[in-house]
Amino acid sequence: MADTIRRVTANPGGETVIAVTSGALRQPFSNEAVVRVRAFSMNRGELGRARNAETADMQIGWDFAGVIETAAADGSGPQAGTRVVGFSTRMEAWAELVSIPTTHIAPIPDTVSDAQAATLPVAGLTALHSVDAATALIGRKALITGATGGVGMFATQLALIGGAETVAQVRRADQVAFVEALGNCTPVVSEDGAGLGDPGAYRLVVDGVSGPILESGIKALAPDGICVCYGITAAPEINIEVRPFMFSGQAKVMGFYLYSQAEVTPPSDNLPRLLSLVASGRLNCGIEREASWDESGRIAQDLLDRKFSGKAVLHVR
């Protein structure tokens, strides 16, 4: 097994936010397999960390798909040669090899590609847990904000699969076609929360935007609805009048952080649920950009600049 590998790290002061460099492979603990990475997908969260990094030795990357090169020494998890998808909480995924706990990987079905699988860990699991937070969605309404992003795209589809009448918020009219391709949802173009829904409209709101969009979503919750907040791309603070929300009944606002959730229910428990939906053709992974990882810097900048919707997948060659 190689001691030195190519990997993606932060690139402070460089022309791109990340770069492919060389460094040491972290040797696995007894409960970790070593996976040879074939593909990975990008999320704005890890790229934001790279952009704020002060040193170039910060490794980057959560999502990956590949093949187990060395099984875990403790006998847990899949055996060598198994194709797997995983979530690296240590952000070591974008590399030729990654040491990963077996609780954070799942076997990939033969009918699912490496690229499809690689889109699922962070965006897919966040969306899955967010939709799982609601109950009795069949015939009820759900609002998904930021529906062109990775989490929003998956949450829109999962809410539809769960039986909800789903409203997908986007910021621009040119994004409507993307969300309409996800399924029978109702797109709403809004930058300030206007037109998202009347009070009591939604059993579920999944929000990664915050700001006025989140304010409108909370005001539109049903008396027993739930709003799941997983991101703050617009603003870290909002203004909410407490009395109407308090008197609405059992409505809830819930914060969600995948790192914390992974401690409660490991990714190995829930990635198979998403993989089965992809395998059956019920979940569209929304891959809008696909390239060699040598182009990571350029693709990362396009993602940060919101030049495309959906997911970007890079192949490790």
N, C-alpha and C positions, 0 to 999 in steps of 0.2 A: 504494500500500500504506500502511495506517495506521501512523502513528508512535506513537500512544497507543492502548492496547487495554485491555479489561476482562480481569482475571486473578484467580486465587485466590492469596491470600497468607496467611501465618501471622497470627494475631490475638491476640498476647500481651496479657493483661489484659482481653480481651473476653468476652462471654457465650458465644461459640462459639470453637472452636480455630482455625477458618479463616474468611475473609471474602472476598467478591468486591470487588476494588478496581480502581483504574486505574493504569497505568504504561506505560513505554516497551517497545515490541517490540525485542528484541535483533536487530540486523541480521544476516542469514545470512552464514556463510562460504561459500566457493565450492562446497563439497561438501554444502551444506545446502539443502533445499527449505523453502518456507514453506507451512504447512498451515493451512487454516481449520478449526478444531476443531468437530465436531458433537456429540461425546459423549466422556465419560471415565469411568473406573471408579476406585474408591477402594481403597486398601490400608492396613492398619494401620501399616505401616512409615513411609509419608510423613506420616501424621497424627501419629505419634509424634514425628517431627522437628518438625512444626508446633507441637506442644504444648510442646516444649522450646526453641522459638525465643525469642530475646531481643528481636528487633526485628520490626516489622511489614512490612519490605521483603523478607522471605524468600518467594520464590515457591515454590509447591507443585505437585506433580503429575508422575507417571511415565507413566500409561497414557492414550492418546487414540485416537480415530478421527475422520477428517475427509476433506477434499478438498484436493489440492494446488492452491494458488493461484499459486505461482511455483516453477517447476522449478529444480533446482540449476544454478548458473552453469557448473559444470564438465561438464554433460551427463550426469551419473550419475543413476540412479534413475528413477522414473516421471515422466511428463509432467504438465503442468497439467491439471486436471480429473479426475485419477485419485483414486478413493477409496482411502485408505490407513489402516493402523493402525500405531502406533509406540510406542516406549519412549524417553522423554526422560531421559537420565542427568543432565541439568542441572536437572531438576525444573521444567520450564517448560510442562508439557503442559496444565494446567488454565487455559486462556486462550482468547480468541477466535482468536488466531493463535499459531503456534509455529514457530520455526526449528529444523530437525531434520536431522541427518546422514542421507543416503540409505541408509546401511548399517543404520539403525535403524528403517526403515519397510518395509512390504510391502503390495502391492495387496490389496484386499478383494474376494473373489468376489461376484458379483451376488446370490447366494442367502444371503449372510450380512449381517445388519443391522449398522448402526453400533454399536448397543448390545452385540450379541454380540461383535463384534470388539474393542471397547474393554476387555472383561474379560480379554483374553488376554496382553498383554505381560509384566507382572511375575509374576502368579500362574501363568499358563499356561506361560511359559518356564521358571520355576523348577521346576514340576512335571515338565515334559518332560525337562529335563536331569537331574533327580533319578532319574527312571525309566530314562532312557538309561544311567545309571551301572551298572545291573545287566545281567547277561547271562543268557541261557537261562531266561527267566521262565516259559515255557510249562509248566504243570503244577506249578510251584513256588508257594510262599506269599510274599505281600508284606504288610507292615504299614504302614499310613498313619496317623500320629497327627494329631490336630487336623483330622479329616476334614470338619468343617463350615466351615472357613476356605477362602479362595480357593485357596491352593496345595493343601491337603489334598483339596479337592473335585475338582480337576483330576487330582491324582496318583492318587486312587482310581480314577477312570475310565481313566486311561492305563495303570495297572497291569492292570486288567481287559482292556483292549484288547491288551496285551502277553501275555495268556494266563495271568496269575497268579491263583491263588486268593487273593483280597484281603480282609484284615481291616481294618476302618475303626474307629479309636478315636474315641469322643466322650466328653464329660464328663457329659452328662445324658441321661436316658431320653427326654426330649421332643425330642432331636436325632436319634433313630434313624430316624424317618420320612424326614428329609431325605437321609441317606446311603443309605437303601434305595432311594430314587428315582433314585440315580445309576447303579444297575446291580446285578448279582448279587454283591454283597459281603456280608461277615459283620460286622455292627456289634458292637462291644464297648464297653460303658459302663464307664469306669474313670477315676478322678481321680488315682490313686496308682500306676498301673502294674500293679495286680493283675489277673490274668486275661488278660494280653495274649498269652501263649504260653510254651511250654516251651523249654528250651535246644535250639538247633538247628532251630527252627521256620521261620525266615524267610531266604529268599534276598535279600530287599530290605526295608529299613526306611527310610521317609522321615519325618523328624521335624522339626517346627517348634516343639515345646513345650519340650523339655529337661526337667531335673529328674527325678523318679522315673519318668516315662513313658519318657524316653530311656534311663535305666538299665535298665529292664526290656527295652526293645527291643534294646539291645546284648547283653544276656545271652541273648536268644532268637535271635541270629544263627546261621545255618548256618555250618559250617566254612569255606565259601567265599563267605559272604554279604557284603553291603555295607550300611552304614548311612549315609545322607546327611542331614546336619544343616544346615538352612537358617534356623533361627530359635530364639529363646530366650525365649518368652513366659512360661515358668514360673520358670526360674532359670538364671543364667549358668554355674553349676558343678554337676558331678555327681560321685558316688563310684562308681568301678568297680574291682572286683578284677581285677588285671592277669593273674594266672596263668591262669585259665580262658580268658580271651579270647586270650591269647598261644598257648595250646596248641590252640585251636580250628582252627588251620590257616592259611588265607589270608584270613580275615575282615578287613574294613577298616571304618574310620570315616572319613568324608570330609566336610569342610566345604564348603559351597556359598555363593557370593555372586554374584548375577547381574551386578553391575558388572564383576567380573573375567571372568566367562564371556563377556560381551559383547565383550571385547577379543580373545578367542580365536575365538569363532564369533559373528558379528554377528547381531542379531535378524532381519535380512532373510533369513538362511539358514533360520531355524527357525520363524518366525511362519507361513510358508505351510503347514507340516506341521500346525499346529494349526487353521488356517483350513480346510484340506481336511477335517479331521475334523468341524468344525462344519457345513460345507457339506453333508456326507454324512449328517448327523443322528446321528453316532456320539459326539459330544462335547456335553454339556449345559453351558451357560455359567452355570447356577445363579443367574440374576438374581433377587434377592429384593426389592430396592428400586430404583425408577426414578422420577426426578423432574427438575424443572428445576434448573439449577445455582444458581439463586437460593436454593434450599433446601440448599445444600452444608453449611452450618454444622450444621443440625439432623441431616442424614443422617450426617455425620461423627461427631457425638457418639453417635448410636445405634450406629454401627459400633464405636467405641471401647468402648462399654458392653456390647457383645455382645448387642444386642437382636434381632439376626437372624443367620441363617446365610447362606453364599454371598456373592454380589457385589452391590454397589450401583453403579448407573450414573446419571450426571447428564447431562442434555442441555443443550447450550449454545444458547440461543435469543436 
